[in-house]
Amino acid sequence: MRVADKAPMVERILNTADRLFYQRGIRAVGVDLIAAEAGISKRSLYDYFPSKEALIEAYLERYTLPLPQIGASPAAQILGAFDRLERMFRQDGFRGCPLVNAVAELGAGCEPVRSIAARFKEERRAWFRARLTEAGLVDPDALALQLLLLSEGAIASMLVSGDAEVARGARDAAAVLLRSAGLDA
């Protein structure tokens, strides 16, 4: 089978795994169910992913894509990240961050999953840091961490309260932090 032929099947398997793992949990979903839902045999699934662990890692890696950069000012891009959170919160079936969910479910002792999740969170902090550096902040590290914590806190609050408005509260707090750093928010 050519590599080009594999891509659509890999995407179909990953899309199925994404939906099922996110909705039901990683431990609750077996490869039999993923194969059946993807319309392939379990053996075929294993042709693409040699183990459930490999499938889990590929599923989580899909979330490590960089946040978009738009033509807006760095402060507007940062605030836009909180606007995206609110849109996510308003989607049916929102269950939080898939990477945090995976670490919580599989335990911090599952090193590949913990490593992917840690890299994802670091990439988000670095994205905030890069926007702050673009805006001219000399020492953006502390503020980048604070913005990441606001984002993470909004996700946790949404899961507990079910109130998508917490994203707006986090956005407002981010605007206050940006203004206090001298950025036009």
BAVOVO-395115 format. One record per atom (N, C-alpha, C): residue in three letters; chain; atom name; z, y, x. Coordinates in nm, 4 decimals, padded with zeros to 6 digits. Each point is the difference from the previous one (the first is absolute). Example, Ala and Ser with C-alpha at 12.3 -4.5 7.8 and 13.67 -1.06 7.14 Angstrom:
2
rest:kette:atom:up:north:east
ALA:A:N:00.7800:-00.5690:01.3190
ALA:A:CA:00.0000:00.1190:-00.0890
ALA:A:C:00.0000:00.1200:00.0900
SER:A:N:-00.0720:00.1050:-00.0350
SER:A:CA:00.0060:00.1190:00.0820
SER:A:C:00.0730:00.1090:-00.0770
This chain:
185
rest:kette:atom:up:north:east
MET:A:N:00.0000:-00.1179:00.0846
MET:A:CA:00.0000:00.1179:-00.0846
MET:A:C:00.0000:00.1246:00.0894
ARG:A:N:-00.0872:00.0931:-00.0317
ARG:A:CA:-00.0073:00.1232:00.0782
ARG:A:C:00.1184:00.0899:-00.0298
VAL:A:N:00.0339:00.0883:00.0964
VAL:A:CA:00.1116:00.0927:-00.0171
VAL:A:C:-00.0226:00.0895:-00.1213
ALA:A:N:-00.1229:00.0453:-00.0198
ALA:A:CA:-00.0303:00.0877:-00.1133
ALA:A:C:00.0287:-00.0706:-00.1326
ASP:A:N:-00.0224:-00.1326:-00.0037
ASP:A:CA:00.0266:-00.0761:-00.1221
ASP:A:C:00.1501:-00.0137:-00.0263
LYS:A:N:00.0800:00.0021:00.1048
LYS:A:CA:00.1444:-00.0165:-00.0141
LYS:A:C:00.0685:00.1237:-00.0575
ALA:A:N:-00.0516:00.1174:00.0284
ALA:A:CA:00.0672:00.1241:-00.0379
ALA:A:C:00.0301:00.0089:-00.1493
PRO:A:N:-00.0957:-00.0257:-00.0897
PRO:A:CA:00.0325:00.0111:-00.1427
PRO:A:C:00.1086:-00.0988:-00.0433
MET:A:N:-00.0020:-00.1220:00.0536
MET:A:CA:00.1020:-00.0982:-00.0377
MET:A:C:00.1365:00.0404:00.0538
VAL:A:N:00.0041:00.0497:00.1228
VAL:A:CA:00.1267:00.0467:00.0562
VAL:A:C:00.0561:00.1107:-00.0868
GLU:A:N:-00.0843:00.0937:-00.0413
GLU:A:CA:00.0456:00.1088:-00.0866
GLU:A:C:00.0484:-00.0528:-00.1345
ARG:A:N:-00.0694:-00.0966:-00.0550
ARG:A:CA:00.0412:-00.0563:-00.1283
ARG:A:C:00.1365:-00.0682:00.0122
ILE:A:N:00.0182:-00.0747:00.1066
ILE:A:CA:00.1291:-00.0661:00.0227
ILE:A:C:00.1091:00.1042:00.0193
LEU:A:N:-00.0257:00.1004:00.0834
LEU:A:CA:00.1010:00.1027:00.0265
LEU:A:C:00.0311:00.0827:-00.1246
ASN:A:N:-00.1001:00.0308:-00.0786
ASN:A:CA:00.0253:00.0743:-00.1241
ASN:A:C:00.0863:-00.0822:-00.0952
THR:A:N:-00.0270:-00.1290:-00.0067
THR:A:CA:00.0799:-00.0880:-00.0849
THR:A:C:00.1428:-00.0099:00.0522
ALA:A:N:00.0136:-00.0219:00.1303
ALA:A:CA:00.1334:-00.0085:00.0611
ALA:A:C:00.0753:00.1310:-00.0202
ASP:A:N:-00.0674:00.1115:00.0176
ASP:A:CA:00.0625:00.1308:-00.0174
ASP:A:C:00.0578:00.0123:-00.1404
ARG:A:N:-00.0811:-00.0278:-00.0976
ARG:A:CA:00.0442:00.0121:-00.1393
ARG:A:C:00.1187:-00.0924:-00.0287
LEU:A:N:-00.0114:-00.1254:00.0394
LEU:A:CA:00.1050:-00.0971:-00.0318
LEU:A:C:00.1271:00.0235:00.0811
PHE:A:N:-00.0132:00.0241:00.1295
PHE:A:CA:00.1187:00.0248:00.0825
PHE:A:C:00.0737:00.1244:-00.0479
TYR:A:N:-00.0759:00.1046:-00.0321
TYR:A:CA:00.0626:00.1254:-00.0411
TYR:A:C:00.0681:-00.0143:-00.1365
GLN:A:N:-00.0659:-00.0676:-00.0937
GLN:A:CA:00.0553:-00.0139:-00.1352
GLN:A:C:00.1152:-00.0998:-00.0070
ARG:A:N:-00.0121:-00.1119:00.0716
ARG:A:CA:00.0942:-00.1107:-00.0199
ARG:A:C:00.0932:-00.0250:00.1185
GLY:A:N:-00.0383:00.0487:00.1169
GLY:A:CA:00.0783:-00.0271:00.1198
GLY:A:C:-00.0670:-00.1042:00.0870
ILE:A:N:00.0200:00.0112:00.1284
ILE:A:CA:-00.0672:-00.0878:00.0961
ILE:A:C:00.0491:-00.1438:-00.0124
ARG:A:N:00.1300:-00.0177:-00.0100
ARG:A:CA:00.0543:-00.1371:-00.0079
ARG:A:C:-00.0375:-00.0691:-00.1311
ALA:A:N:-00.0159:00.0762:-00.1059
ALA:A:CA:-00.0291:-00.0574:-00.1316
ALA:A:C:-00.1451:-00.0435:-00.0149
VAL:A:N:-00.0862:00.0426:00.0908
VAL:A:CA:-00.1429:-00.0276:-00.0116
VAL:A:C:-00.0420:-00.0964:00.1106
GLY:A:N:-00.0535:-00.1123:-00.0415
GLY:A:CA:-00.0488:-00.0981:00.0965
GLY:A:C:-00.1490:00.0140:00.0238
VAL:A:N:-00.0462:-00.0647:00.1035
VAL:A:CA:-00.1428:00.0056:00.0319
VAL:A:C:-00.0831:-00.0691:-00.1081
ASP:A:N:00.0582:-00.0979:-00.0705
ASP:A:CA:-00.0724:-00.0647:-00.1100
ASP:A:C:-00.0391:00.1019:-00.1061
LEU:A:N:00.0960:00.0859:-00.0367
LEU:A:CA:-00.0263:00.1015:-00.1017
LEU:A:C:-00.1024:00.1020:00.0502
ILE:A:N:00.0135:00.0419:00.1232
ILE:A:CA:-00.0952:00.0977:00.0553
ILE:A:C:-00.1404:-00.0588:-00.0001
ALA:A:N:-00.0126:-00.1235:00.0456
ALA:A:CA:-00.1316:-00.0651:00.0020
ALA:A:C:-00.0568:-00.0098:-00.1413
ALA:A:N:00.0820:-00.0442:-00.0940
ALA:A:CA:-00.0474:-00.0136:-00.1386
ALA:A:C:-00.0441:00.1344:-00.0566
GLU:A:N:00.0816:00.1032:00.0213
GLU:A:CA:-00.0328:00.1334:-00.0523
GLU:A:C:-00.1236:00.0585:00.0687
ALA:A:N:-00.0214:-00.0367:00.1262
ALA:A:CA:-00.1177:00.0487:00.0735
ALA:A:C:-00.1242:-00.0828:-00.0318
GLY:A:N:00.0203:-00.1112:-00.0696
GLY:A:CA:-00.1131:-00.0840:-00.0384
GLY:A:C:-00.0520:-00.0876:00.1123
ILE:A:N:00.0901:-00.0409:00.0895
ILE:A:CA:-00.0393:-00.0869:00.1108
ILE:A:C:00.1017:-00.1126:00.0124
SER:A:N:-00.0338:-00.0970:00.0826
SER:A:CA:00.0950:-00.1087:00.0225
SER:A:C:00.1028:00.0436:00.1041
LYS:A:N:00.1125:-00.0686:-00.0012
LYS:A:CA:00.1036:00.0267:00.1005
LYS:A:C:-00.0557:-00.0240:00.1398
ARG:A:N:-00.0794:-00.1034:00.0147
ARG:A:CA:-00.0616:-00.0304:00.1296
ARG:A:C:-00.0898:00.1155:00.0464
SER:A:N:-00.0762:00.0569:-00.0927
SER:A:CA:-00.0855:00.1145:00.0350
SER:A:C:00.0834:00.1199:00.0416
LEU:A:N:00.1106:00.0214:-00.0699
LEU:A:CA:00.0885:00.1104:00.0375
LEU:A:C:00.0462:-00.0170:00.1447
TYR:A:N:00.0364:-00.1243:00.0337
TYR:A:CA:00.0464:-00.0261:00.1365
TYR:A:C:-00.1119:00.0128:00.1038
ASP:A:N:-00.1261:-00.0042:-00.0427
ASP:A:CA:-00.1106:00.0274:00.0931
ASP:A:C:00.0023:00.1462:00.0446
TYR:A:N:00.0501:00.0862:-00.0853
TYR:A:CA:00.0052:00.1432:00.0301
TYR:A:C:00.1351:00.0418:00.0580
PHE:A:N:00.1058:-00.0617:-00.0478
PHE:A:CA:00.1361:00.0320:00.0460
PHE:A:C:00.0701:-00.1328:00.0289
PRO:A:N:00.0296:-00.0271:00.1261
PRO:A:CA:00.0513:-00.1321:00.0372
PRO:A:C:00.1396:-00.0324:-00.0539
SER:A:N:00.0726:00.1008:-00.0502
SER:A:CA:00.1337:-00.0231:-00.0535
SER:A:C:00.0335:00.1109:-00.0994
LYS:A:N:00.1037:-00.0249:-00.0793
LYS:A:CA:00.0463:00.1041:-00.0912
LYS:A:C:00.0481:00.1197:00.0805
GLU:A:N:00.0632:-00.0236:00.1142
GLU:A:CA:00.0480:00.1088:00.0853
GLU:A:C:-00.1161:00.0886:00.0458
ALA:A:N:-00.1120:-00.0619:00.0370
ALA:A:CA:-00.1176:00.0778:00.0416
ALA:A:C:-00.0531:00.0830:-00.1168
LEU:A:N:00.0026:-00.0572:-00.1196
LEU:A:CA:-00.0440:00.0736:-00.1186
LEU:A:C:00.0941:00.1166:-00.0291
ILE:A:N:00.1302:-00.0225:00.0119
ILE:A:CA:00.0986:00.1061:-00.0219
ILE:A:C:-00.0232:00.1138:00.0987
GLU:A:N:-00.0206:-00.0341:00.1262
GLU:A:CA:-00.0225:00.1029:00.1019
GLU:A:C:-00.1269:00.0793:-00.0295
ALA:A:N:-00.1074:-00.0682:-00.0391
ALA:A:CA:-00.1256:00.0702:-00.0317
ALA:A:C:00.0182:00.0896:-00.1221
TYR:A:N:00.0732:-00.0487:-00.0989
TYR:A:CA:00.0298:00.0794:-00.1204
TYR:A:C:00.0739:00.1279:00.0379
LEU:A:N:00.1017:-00.0108:00.0839
LEU:A:CA:00.0791:00.1168:00.0386
LEU:A:C:-00.0776:00.0949:00.0905
GLU:A:N:-00.0841:-00.0540:00.0863
GLU:A:CA:-00.0796:00.0848:00.0903
GLU:A:C:-00.0894:00.0955:-00.0768
ARG:A:N:-00.0415:-00.0386:-00.1181
ARG:A:CA:-00.0867:00.0876:-00.0802
ARG:A:C:00.0680:00.1316:-00.0338
TYR:A:N:00.1324:00.0020:00.0000
TYR:A:CA:00.0739:00.1216:-00.0344
TYR:A:C:00.0196:00.0934:00.1184
THR:A:N:-00.0396:-00.0421:00.1179
THR:A:CA:00.0242:00.0823:00.1184
THR:A:C:-00.1157:00.0957:00.0290
LEU:A:N:-00.0892:00.0174:-00.0938
LEU:A:CA:-00.1097:00.0949:00.0189
LEU:A:C:00.0559:00.1421:00.0038
PRO:A:N:-00.0585:00.0876:00.0811
PRO:A:CA:00.0528:00.1363:00.0105
PRO:A:C:-00.0160:00.0789:-00.1298
LEU:A:N:00.0928:00.0922:-00.0205
LEU:A:CA:-00.0107:00.0908:-00.1135
LEU:A:C:-00.1224:00.0885:00.0193
PRO:A:N:-00.0623:00.0401:-00.1088
PRO:A:CA:-00.1186:00.0851:00.0129
PRO:A:C:00.0349:00.1384:00.0528
GLN:A:N:-00.0942:00.0574:00.0725
GLN:A:CA:00.0133:00.1388:00.0428
GLN:A:C:-00.1075:00.0780:-00.0740
ILE:A:N:00.0442:00.1005:-00.0699
ILE:A:CA:-00.0938:00.0805:-00.0775
ILE:A:C:-00.0101:00.1371:00.0648
GLY:A:N:-00.0922:00.0800:-00.0449
GLY:A:CA:-00.0232:00.1296:00.0602
GLY:A:C:00.1073:00.1034:-00.0272
ALA:A:N:00.1051:-00.0371:-00.0671
ALA:A:CA:00.1068:00.0941:-00.0337
ALA:A:C:00.0875:00.0296:00.1210
SER:A:N:00.0834:00.0991:-00.0136
SER:A:CA:00.0941:00.0348:00.1067
SER:A:C:00.0953:-00.1165:00.0231
PRO:A:N:00.0613:-00.0070:00.1179
PRO:A:CA:00.0953:-00.1087:00.0246
PRO:A:C:00.1127:-00.0049:-00.1033
ALA:A:N:00.0537:00.1155:-00.0391
ALA:A:CA:00.1066:00.0005:-00.1001
ALA:A:C:-00.0508:-00.0535:-00.1332
ALA:A:N:-00.1202:00.0377:-00.0385
ALA:A:CA:-00.0571:-00.0495:-00.1260
ALA:A:C:-00.0246:-00.1506:00.0066
GLN:A:N:-00.0390:-00.0498:00.1160
GLN:A:CA:-00.0184:-00.1446:00.0150
GLN:A:C:00.1335:-00.0728:-00.0153
ILE:A:N:00.1040:00.0550:00.0586
ILE:A:CA:00.1333:-00.0608:-00.0106
ILE:A:C:00.0448:-00.0025:-00.1451
LEU:A:N:-00.0119:00.1119:-00.0678
LEU:A:CA:00.0390:00.0046:-00.1407
LEU:A:C:-00.0887:-00.0912:-00.0845
GLY:A:N:-00.1254:-00.0123:00.0406
GLY:A:CA:-00.0917:-00.0913:-00.0683
GLY:A:C:00.0450:-00.1450:00.0086
ALA:A:N:00.0678:-00.0356:00.1099
ALA:A:CA:00.0525:-00.1365:00.0128
ALA:A:C:00.1029:-00.0274:-00.1101
PHE:A:N:00.0783:00.1005:-00.0346
PHE:A:CA:00.0983:-00.0160:-00.1071
PHE:A:C:-00.0682:-00.0012:-00.1372
ASP:A:N:-00.1104:00.0742:-00.0125
ASP:A:CA:-00.0780:-00.0056:-00.1238
ASP:A:C:-00.0587:-00.1403:-00.0190
ARG:A:N:-00.0472:-00.0619:00.1098
ARG:A:CA:-00.0519:-00.1372:-00.0076
ARG:A:C:00.1098:-00.0970:-00.0434
LEU:A:N:00.1215:00.0232:00.0516
LEU:A:CA:00.1124:-00.0846:-00.0423
LEU:A:C:00.0191:00.0076:-00.1511
GLU:A:N:-00.0032:00.1210:-00.0529
GLU:A:CA:00.0198:00.0148:-00.1448
GLU:A:C:-00.1083:-00.0737:-00.0776
ARG:A:N:-00.1244:00.0083:00.0471
ARG:A:CA:-00.1080:-00.0731:-00.0676
ARG:A:C:00.0249:-00.1512:00.0073
MET:A:N:00.0451:-00.0485:00.1144
MET:A:CA:00.0316:-00.1425:00.0143
MET:A:C:00.1127:-00.0393:-00.0949
PHE:A:N:00.1018:00.0846:-00.0078
PHE:A:CA:00.1148:-00.0295:-00.0855
PHE:A:C:-00.0405:-00.0129:-00.1460
ARG:A:N:-00.1018:00.0719:-00.0398
ARG:A:CA:-00.0420:00.0017:-00.1400
ARG:A:C:-00.0919:-00.1178:-00.0348
GLN:A:N:-00.0397:-00.0770:00.0999
GLN:A:CA:-00.0851:-00.1166:-00.0260
GLN:A:C:00.0836:-00.1137:-00.0587
ASP:A:N:-00.0592:-00.0713:-00.0947
ASP:A:CA:00.0683:-00.1167:-00.0561
ASP:A:C:00.0259:-00.1014:00.1102
GLY:A:N:00.1168:-00.0579:-00.0019
GLY:A:CA:00.0306:-00.1068:00.0936
GLY:A:C:00.0462:00.0451:00.1367
PHE:A:N:00.0325:00.1291:00.0165
PHE:A:CA:00.0468:00.0450:00.1312
PHE:A:C:00.1304:-00.0718:00.0327
ARG:A:N:00.0030:-00.0637:00.1173
ARG:A:CA:00.1174:-00.0769:00.0417
ARG:A:C:00.0491:00.0411:00.1379
GLY:A:N:-00.0371:00.1186:00.0450
GLY:A:CA:00.0483:00.0460:00.1291
GLY:A:C:-00.0982:-00.0292:00.1116
CYS:A:N:00.0486:00.0155:00.1203
CYS:A:CA:-00.0818:-00.0216:00.1194
CYS:A:C:-00.0131:-00.1500:00.0263
PRO:A:N:-00.1217:-00.0521:00.0050
PRO:A:CA:-00.0185:-00.1432:00.0229
PRO:A:C:00.0604:-00.0478:00.1328
LEU:A:N:00.0003:00.0870:00.0987
LEU:A:CA:00.0533:-00.0407:00.1303
LEU:A:C:00.1521:-00.0082:-00.0026
VAL:A:N:00.0647:00.0963:-00.0618
VAL:A:CA:00.1455:-00.0050:-00.0147
VAL:A:C:00.0372:-00.1205:-00.0864
ASN:A:N:-00.0765:-00.0217:-00.1066
ASN:A:CA:00.0257:-00.1151:-00.0867
ASN:A:C:-00.0083:-00.1297:00.0791
ALA:A:N:-00.0996:-00.0103:00.0873
ALA:A:CA:-00.0170:-00.1228:00.0791
ALA:A:C:00.1171:-00.0205:00.0951
VAL:A:N:00.0444:00.1066:00.0658
VAL:A:CA:00.1144:-00.0129:00.0908
VAL:A:C:00.1249:-00.0366:-00.0792
ALA:A:N:00.0195:00.0631:-00.1148
ALA:A:CA:00.1174:-00.0303:-00.0824
ALA:A:C:-00.0029:-00.1454:-00.0471
GLU:A:N:-00.1172:-00.0474:-00.0356
GLU:A:CA:-00.0119:-00.1356:-00.0528
GLU:A:C:00.0074:-00.1064:00.1089
LEU:A:N:-00.0668:00.0241:00.1107
LEU:A:CA:-00.0091:-00.1027:00.1050
LEU:A:C:00.1066:00.0152:00.1064
GLY:A:N:00.0658:00.1151:00.0015
GLY:A:CA:00.1059:00.0228:00.0967
GLY:A:C:-00.0521:00.0615:00.1282
ALA:A:N:00.0862:00.0764:00.0624
ALA:A:CA:-00.0364:00.0665:00.1247
ALA:A:C:-00.0267:-00.1014:00.1100
GLY:A:N:00.0444:-00.1232:-00.0182
GLY:A:CA:-00.0237:-00.1036:00.0997
GLY:A:C:-00.1432:-00.0493:00.0037
CYS:A:N:-00.0801:00.0358:-00.0987
CYS:A:CA:-00.1422:-00.0370:-00.0007
CYS:A:C:-00.0736:00.1045:00.0839
GLU:A:N:-00.0038:-00.0247:00.1294
GLU:A:CA:-00.0451:00.1007:00.0962
GLU:A:C:-00.1397:00.0551:-00.0264
PRO:A:N:-00.1006:-00.0804:-00.0298
PRO:A:CA:-00.1326:00.0599:-00.0243
PRO:A:C:00.0009:00.0987:-00.1164
VAL:A:N:00.0689:-00.0341:-00.1076
VAL:A:CA:00.0059:00.0884:-00.1167
VAL:A:C:00.0788:00.1260:00.0337
ARG:A:N:00.1147:-00.0153:00.0652
ARG:A:CA:00.0807:00.1154:00.0381
ARG:A:C:-00.0779:00.0910:00.0931
SER:A:N:-00.0738:-00.0582:00.0919
SER:A:CA:-00.0786:00.0783:00.0954
SER:A:C:-00.1109:00.0799:-00.0688
ILE:A:N:-00.0701:-00.0629:-00.0934
ILE:A:CA:-00.1054:00.0706:-00.0744
ILE:A:C:00.0612:00.1142:-00.0804
ALA:A:N:00.1124:-00.0268:-00.0663
ALA:A:CA:00.0657:00.1035:-00.0810
ALA:A:C:00.0499:00.1144:00.0874
ALA:A:N:00.0591:-00.0324:00.1149
ALA:A:CA:00.0498:00.1039:00.0907
ALA:A:C:-00.1152:00.0853:00.0522
ARG:A:N:-00.1111:-00.0644:00.0317
ARG:A:CA:-00.1176:00.0752:00.0484
ARG:A:C:-00.0523:00.0916:-00.1108
PHE:A:N:-00.0042:-00.0507:-00.1221
PHE:A:CA:-00.0455:00.0792:-00.1139
PHE:A:C:00.0860:00.1252:-00.0172
LYS:A:N:00.1312:-00.0175:00.0030
LYS:A:CA:00.0904:00.1141:-00.0177
LYS:A:C:-00.0129:00.0975:00.1169
GLU:A:N:-00.0170:-00.0521:00.1193
GLU:A:CA:-00.0186:00.0873:00.1166
GLU:A:C:-00.1316:00.0767:-00.0118
GLU:A:N:-00.1045:-00.0646:-00.0498
GLU:A:CA:-00.1283:00.0694:-00.0189
GLU:A:C:00.0135:00.1125:-00.1020
ARG:A:N:00.0796:-00.0210:-00.1032
ARG:A:CA:00.0216:00.1055:-00.0993
ARG:A:C:00.0760:00.1173:00.0630
ARG:A:N:00.1036:-00.0304:00.0785
ARG:A:CA:00.0745:00.1057:00.0686
ARG:A:C:-00.0927:00.0738:00.0959
ALA:A:N:-00.0830:-00.0726:00.0724
ALA:A:CA:-00.0939:00.0618:00.0940
ALA:A:C:-00.1028:00.0866:-00.0732
TRP:A:N:-00.0389:-00.0421:-00.1214
TRP:A:CA:-00.0935:00.0814:-00.0784
TRP:A:C:00.0640:00.1335:-00.0345
PHE:A:N:00.1255:-00.0023:-00.0469
PHE:A:CA:00.0706:00.1257:-00.0267
PHE:A:C:00.0107:00.0825:00.1279
ARG:A:N:00.0348:-00.0645:00.1100
ARG:A:CA:00.0150:00.0694:00.1289
ARG:A:C:-00.1314:00.0671:00.0407
ALA:A:N:-00.1106:-00.0703:-00.0153
ALA:A:CA:-00.1310:00.0560:00.0372
ALA:A:C:-00.0333:00.1227:-00.0850
ARG:A:N:00.0299:-00.0058:-00.1294
ARG:A:CA:-00.0260:00.1168:-00.0858
ARG:A:C:00.0865:00.1174:00.0444
LEU:A:N:00.1257:-00.0268:00.0333
LEU:A:CA:00.0904:00.1066:00.0442
LEU:A:C:-00.0443:00.0577:00.1337
THR:A:N:-00.0498:-00.0841:00.0883
THR:A:CA:-00.0520:00.0472:00.1286
THR:A:C:-00.1234:00.0872:-00.0228
GLU:A:N:-00.0883:-00.0439:-00.0908
GLU:A:CA:-00.1182:00.0806:-00.0348
GLU:A:C:00.0408:00.1371:-00.0530
ALA:A:N:00.1123:00.0038:-00.0702
ALA:A:CA:00.0480:00.1256:-00.0582
ALA:A:C:00.0664:00.0896:00.1034
GLY:A:N:00.0187:-00.0512:00.1217
GLY:A:CA:00.0538:00.0818:00.1074
GLY:A:C:00.1473:-00.0200:00.0302
LEU:A:N:00.0653:-00.0957:-00.0618
LEU:A:CA:00.1404:-00.0246:00.0328
LEU:A:C:00.0098:-00.0570:00.1414
VAL:A:N:00.0910:00.0553:00.0764
VAL:A:CA:00.0169:-00.0429:00.1389
VAL:A:C:00.0740:-00.1335:00.0078
ASP:A:N:00.1001:-00.0179:-00.0852
ASP:A:CA:00.0791:-00.1224:00.0010
ASP:A:C:00.0023:-00.0587:-00.1416
PRO:A:N:-00.1047:-00.0754:-00.0358
PRO:A:CA:-00.0129:-00.0468:-00.1379
PRO:A:C:00.0734:-00.1311:-00.0316
ASP:A:N:00.0621:-00.0621:00.0992
ASP:A:CA:00.0540:-00.1349:-00.0201
ASP:A:C:00.1059:-00.0081:-00.1094
ALA:A:N:00.0996:00.0874:00.0031
ALA:A:CA:00.1079:-00.0068:-00.0986
ALA:A:C:-00.0535:00.0236:-00.1411
LEU:A:N:-00.0871:00.0979:-00.0157
LEU:A:CA:-00.0546:00.0293:-00.1324
LEU:A:C:-00.0893:-00.1141:-00.0483
ALA:A:N:-00.0757:-00.0613:00.0887
ALA:A:CA:-00.0836:-00.1139:-00.0392
ALA:A:C:00.0872:-00.1134:-00.0535
LEU:A:N:00.1114:-00.0257:00.0664
LEU:A:CA:00.0919:-00.1038:-00.0474
LEU:A:C:00.0586:00.0379:-00.1355
GLN:A:N:00.0371:00.1257:-00.0181
GLN:A:CA:00.0563:00.0443:-00.1274
GLN:A:C:-00.1008:-00.0169:-00.1134
LEU:A:N:-00.1258:00.0310:00.0265
LEU:A:CA:-00.1037:-00.0149:-00.1018
LEU:A:C:-00.0212:-00.1474:-00.0345
LEU:A:N:00.0023:-00.0854:00.1016
LEU:A:CA:-00.0117:-00.1434:-00.0252
LEU:A:C:00.1170:-00.0487:-00.0855
LEU:A:N:00.1199:00.0462:00.0328
LEU:A:CA:00.1173:-00.0408:-00.0770
LEU:A:C:-00.0066:00.0500:-00.1444
LEU:A:N:-00.0538:00.1189:-00.0214
LEU:A:CA:-00.0197:00.0489:-00.1372
LEU:A:C:-00.0950:-00.0915:-00.0767
SER:A:N:-00.1065:-00.0386:00.0659
SER:A:CA:-00.0979:-00.0889:-00.0618
SER:A:C:00.0623:-00.1352:-00.0335
GLU:A:N:00.0702:-00.0576:00.0960
GLU:A:CA:00.0644:-00.1299:-00.0211
GLU:A:C:00.1064:00.0092:-00.1090
GLY:A:N:00.0760:00.1079:00.0016
GLY:A:CA:00.1026:00.0187:-00.1020
GLY:A:C:-00.0591:00.0142:-00.1389
ALA:A:N:-00.1136:00.0663:-00.0091
ALA:A:CA:-00.0664:00.0149:-00.1298
ALA:A:C:-00.0429:-00.1366:-00.0529
ILE:A:N:-00.0515:-00.0842:00.0882
ILE:A:CA:-00.0424:-00.1341:-00.0423
ILE:A:C:00.1206:-00.0783:-00.0517
ALA:A:N:00.1092:00.0016:00.0753
ALA:A:CA:00.1201:-00.0726:-00.0419
ALA:A:C:00.0541:00.0560:-00.1314
SER:A:N:00.0024:00.1317:-00.0129
SER:A:CA:00.0503:00.0625:-00.1234
SER:A:C:-00.0865:-00.0369:-00.1196
MET:A:N:-00.1302:-00.0026:00.0198
MET:A:CA:-00.0910:-00.0361:-00.1080
MET:A:C:00.0265:-00.1431:-00.0458
LEU:A:N:00.0212:-00.0896:00.0942
LEU:A:CA:00.0236:-00.1394:-00.0371
LEU:A:C:00.1281:-00.0156:-00.0812
VAL:A:N:00.1023:00.0766:00.0350
VAL:A:CA:00.1276:-00.0104:-00.0695
VAL:A:C:-00.0035:00.0736:-00.1341
SER:A:N:-00.0558:00.1203:00.0000
SER:A:CA:00.0049:00.0829:-00.1211
SER:A:C:-00.1188:-00.0196:-00.0933
GLY:A:N:-00.1138:-00.0417:00.0554
GLY:A:CA:-00.1210:-00.0096:-00.0804
GLY:A:C:-00.0602:00.1352:-00.0324
ASP:A:N:00.0465:00.1036:00.0663
ASP:A:CA:-00.0425:00.1374:-00.0282
ASP:A:C:-00.0969:00.0482:00.1080
ALA:A:N:-00.1263:00.0122:-00.0368
ALA:A:CA:-00.1023:00.0436:00.0951
ALA:A:C:00.0221:00.1431:00.0476
GLU:A:N:00.0810:00.0763:-00.0728
GLU:A:CA:00.0271:00.1388:00.0370
GLU:A:C:00.0746:00.0120:00.1332
VAL:A:N:00.0599:-00.1074:00.0466
VAL:A:CA:00.0709:00.0086:00.1280
VAL:A:C:-00.0961:00.0369:00.1122
ALA:A:N:-00.1265:-00.0340:-00.0151
ALA:A:CA:-00.0990:00.0381:00.1015
ALA:A:C:-00.0149:00.1519:00.0052
ARG:A:N:00.0053:00.0633:-00.1160
ARG:A:CA:-00.0090:00.1456:-00.0029
ARG:A:C:00.1226:00.0622:00.0650
GLY:A:N:00.1175:-00.0578:-00.0241
GLY:A:CA:00.1218:00.0478:00.0652
GLY:A:C:-00.0092:-00.0145:00.1511
ALA:A:N:-00.0547:-00.1118:00.0466
ALA:A:CA:-00.0176:-00.0197:00.1440
ALA:A:C:-00.1018:00.0999:00.0544
ARG:A:N:-00.1044:00.0272:-00.0767
ARG:A:CA:-00.1003:00.0988:00.0417
ARG:A:C:00.0635:00.1378:00.0127
ASP:A:N:00.0819:00.0365:-00.0983
ASP:A:CA:00.0676:00.1299:00.0040
ASP:A:C:00.0919:00.0093:00.1219
ALA:A:N:00.0725:-00.1070:00.0291
ALA:A:CA:00.0871:-00.0010:00.1183
ALA:A:C:-00.0831:00.0103:00.1280
ALA:A:N:-00.1158:-00.0671:00.0034
ALA:A:CA:-00.0883:00.0094:00.1162
ALA:A:C:-00.0493:00.1436:00.0182
ALA:A:N:-00.0317:00.0674:-00.1099
ALA:A:CA:-00.0452:00.1398:00.0083
ALA:A:C:00.1098:00.0883:00.0580
VAL:A:N:00.1241:-00.0251:-00.0394
VAL:A:CA:00.1123:00.0775:00.0537
VAL:A:C:00.0116:-00.0246:00.1511
LEU:A:N:-00.0110:-00.1242:00.0412
LEU:A:CA:00.0088:-00.0322:00.1432
LEU:A:C:-00.1146:00.0662:00.0777
LEU:A:N:-00.1191:-00.0027:-00.0563
LEU:A:CA:-00.1145:00.0610:00.0674
LEU:A:C:00.0192:00.1516:00.0138
ARG:A:N:00.0456:00.0633:-00.1075
ARG:A:CA:00.0240:00.1455:00.0058
ARG:A:C:00.1084:00.0324:00.1013
SER:A:N:00.1043:-00.0819:00.0051
SER:A:CA:00.1091:00.0286:00.0948
SER:A:C:-00.0469:-00.0191:00.1449
ALA:A:N:-00.1075:-00.0774:00.0183
ALA:A:CA:-00.0580:-00.0175:00.1335
ALA:A:C:-00.1033:00.1082:00.0311
GLY:A:N:-00.0205:00.0902:-00.0962
GLY:A:CA:-00.0933:00.1104:00.0218
GLY:A:C:-00.1419:-00.0285:-00.0449
LEU:A:N:-00.0185:-00.1083:-00.0744
LEU:A:CA:-00.1358:-00.0344:-00.0469
LEU:A:C:-00.0168:00.0504:-00.1422
ASP:A:N:-00.1173:00.0474:-00.0285
ASP:A:CA:-00.0320:00.0497:-00.1338
ASP:A:C:-00.0258:-00.1201:-00.0898
ALA:A:N:00.0925:-00.0262:-00.0905
ALA:A:CA:-00.0139:-00.1151:-00.0889
ALA:A:C:-00.0419:00.0499:-00.1359
